[in-house]
């Protein structure tokens, strides 16, 4: 790796001031699980890295309200999210996702703010958090703003974050009654997905309601499938409904071929696995009504 300067601010204000300084061209790092690999591969060469390690004591909390809403600070690790009893009870979809997200070593180091800022379209959590209607809190010297996770990503490794912003928090609303994520991979179960399908919805008198359906990995950003949602909403689940929704999803999604498979292959995966997502969501653990 090329030489670099390591900056180690002790407070959030100090870190934001460094990011806002004229001419600063470095990168902030938290767990550094992705940046370290990119630097070793020669993909990312910067003169300085801004370590956020000194901020952890002030940005490492998980809070779950009685109504099921969760606030997760930006320097919480994925492993801490995975093991948090209140979060697992309020959002049982998350521990299901973590079982195949990378491996325990990565999850114990990678922090949610840096993970979401990375912008890799193959990540598991962005379509999941988009289905849950989650929002990140982006902070700079100018103040804080919220960005919906579904609007955070704008293309391959492109996000809506400004150069002087840090993701300092993640807000997740109450999880709907039914939610599930299907990770389809042609490699090991913990590897990058070829296709990820995330769905979250409620049931009104046995009928699907307020569906949020997203795919990832096969697209350059989490992509909402509104035509498929329209097929599903207001209907009682059936195998035939699943087939119609899957075809609507294939018709509207623009899938990207890559080393994981051709566009036609990914269309076949989407057609085959979308009905399973809804069948599993109906049977998946329900969010707890109240938690400590």
N, C-alpha and C positions, 0 to 999 in steps of 0.2 A: 504494500500500500504506500501511496505517496505521503510525505510528511504533512501534518496538519496541527493547528493550534486547538487545544481543548479549553473551552471557556466553561467555567463552573459557577454560575450565579447562585446566590443563597436564597433569593426570594423571587416570587413571580414578577414583581415590579421590575426587578433588576433584569430578569430574562427578557421581558417585553421591551425594555429600553434598549437592550443589545440588538434585538431583532429589528427595532425601528431605526437604528443608527444609520445615517447615510453611508452608502457603500458597503454595508454588511452583506456578504454573499455566502455565508455559511449555512449550515443546516442544524436545526434542533434535533436532539436525539433523546430518547427515553430508555427503552429496553435495548435499542440498537440491533434487534434481531435481523431486520431487513437491511439496514444501512451498512452493517459490517460485511454482509455478503456482497452487496453491490460495490463496496470499496475494494474488496479482495478481487472481484471480477474485473475491476477497472472501469465499471460503468459509471460510478459516481466519484468525481474528484473535486473536492472543495478544500479551501484553505483553512477552514475552521469548523469545528463542531461545537454546538451549544448543548452541553449536558444538562439535563433537567433533574438529575439525581438529587441535588440539594433541595429540591422543592417537594420531595415526596411526602414529608410529614404533613404538609398543608394541603395536599391534593391526593389523598389516598383513602377516602371514605366512600362507603356505599350506604345509601339511606333508602329505605322502602317505607312508604306511607301506608296508612291503613286502607286507603282506597286503591292500593295496588300500583301506584306510580313509583318509579325508581329514579334516583339520581346517583350517578356513578362518576366520581372524580376522574380526571384525565390520566392520573398516574397510578390508577388501580391496575394490577396485572390481570390478564385473562384467567389465570389460575385462581386468583382471589375472587373473581366473579363466579367461577365454576364452583367454588367451595362455600359461597356465602349462603347460609340457610334461608334467610329472608328472601333473597333474590331468586333462589331456586324454587321457593314456594310460590312467589308472586308471578314468576315468569318461567314455568317449567320447560318452555321451548329452549331456553338458553343452555341448561346442562345437557340436553339432548344434542345440541349442536357441538358443544365442546368435546364430546366423546370422540369425534373424528377430526377435530381442528388441530392440525399439526401434531405435536406430541407434548407430554407433560413438561419437558425441559423448556420448550418454546413458550408454552402457556404460563410458566412460572416466571418468565422474564419479560415477555412482550406486554406493553401497557396499552390500554384501550385508546388513549388519545393518539399515540403514535401509530398504532395499528390502523385506525380509521383515517389518519392523515396520509397514509402511504399511497393510497390510490390504485393499488393493484386490483384489476378487475376480477382476478380469480379467487379473491378471498371469500370465506364462507359467511362472515357476519354482516357485510353490507346488505345483501338481499333480505336476510333475516330481520335486521333492525329496520329496514324499509317497510317490510310487511307489518312490523309492530308500530309503525308510524313514529319512530324515535327521532330525536333531534340532538345535534351536538351544540355545545356552547363554544364559540370561537372568541378568543379574547386577544386584544391588542392594547397599545397605549391609548387608543381612541375610545375604548370601552368594549363591551361584550355584545355579541349578537347570536341569535339562534339560527341554525341551518338544518332543515330537514335532511336526514341521511339520504333519502332518495334524490335530493338535489345537490348533495355534496360532491358527487362524482360527475365529471364532465367529459371523460374519455380515458384512454389508457394513461395511467399515472397522472391524470389531470384532476384537480379538485377545485372547488369554489373558494378555498381558503386564500386569503391574501398572504403575501410573503412575510408580513410581520405578525401573523396570527398564530396562536396556539389553541389546540382543542383542549380545553380545561374541564369539560364535563360532558356527560351523556344523559339525556332525559328520556326515559322510556315510559309511555303511558301504560295503563292497565292492560294486561294481555287479554285478548278476546278468549272466549270459552274454548275455541278450537284453533290449534296452531301446529304446524309441522314443517320440518325442513328435510328435503331429500337431497343428499349429496351423491352424485353419480360420478364415479371416477374409474378410469381404465387402469389405474395403478394401485398402490397400496391405499387402504381406506383412509389414512391420515394425509394423503398427498393432495395436491391441488385438484379441485373438481373439474371434470369436463363440463358438467352442467350442475347448477344448484337451483332448486325450486323451493320457494318459501311461500306459505299461505297462512293467513290468519283471518278468522271470521267468527261471527256469533251465530247462534241459532234462535230464530223467532218462531215459536210454535212448530218446531221441527224443520223449519226451512232455513236455508243458508242466507245470511244477511251480512251486509257491510264487509264484503270480501276485499282483502288486499292480497294480491297475488304478484310475486316478483320472481324473476329469474336472474341468475348471475353466472359468471365464468364463460358462458357461451356468447356473451355480449360484452361490449367495452365498458359497461357500467351496469349497476342494478336497473333492471327494466321492468316496468309495471305492465301487466297484460290486462288492459281494461276491457277488451272485447271478450276475453274469456271470463272476466268477472261478471260482465253483463249477462252472459249465458247462465251463470251459476246463481246470481242473486235472486232471492224470492222463490227458489226451487227446492223441493225435497231431493235429497241425494239419491242417485241411482247410477247403475253402471252405464246406462245410456247417456245420462247427463254428463258423466265423466268423459265419455268418448266425444261428445259434442264440444265440451269445454276444451279438451285437448286439441281438437282440430282447429278451434278458434284461436288457441294459443299459437299453434304452428303457423296459421295463416297471417297472424299479425306480427310475430317476432322476427326481427332481423338478426340472425345468428351468424357468428363470425367463425370461419374455419381457422384452425391453427394446428399445432402439433398434436393436440388431443383428439382431433377428428375433423371430418369435413362438415360443411353446413348440412348436407343431407343426413349424415350420421346423427348430428345433434338434433335435427328435427325429429328423427325417429325416436331418440331418447326422450324428448319432450312429449311426444305423442304417447309413448309407452308409460312414462312415470308420473305424469300429472294426475291421472285418476288415483294412483296410489297415494299421492300426497293428501288428497282430500279424505280418502278412506282412513288413512292413519291419523289425520287430524281429528276426525270424529272420535277416535278411540284413545287419543293421547291424554296424558294427565292434565287435569284442569287446574287453573290457578287457584291458590288458596284465597278464601274470602278476606281474612285478616291475618296479620303477622306482627311480630314484635319489631 
